[in-house]
């Protein structure tokens, strides 16, 4: 194959691979959010956000 075909083919394959990986990861996150048993990190750090420091309110 010449570079005129190979480079665009590689670019399209890379975009499709990255999109598929992102969708797979998004599905895993959605599945974990719907699950009642979450990871220990989420259980420890998943509480309500801290209040803003004085002077940083917008």
Secondary structure, DSSP 8 states (H G I E B T S, - for coil): --HHHHHHHHHHHHHHHHHHHHHHHHHHHHHHHH-SS--HHHHHH-S------TT---
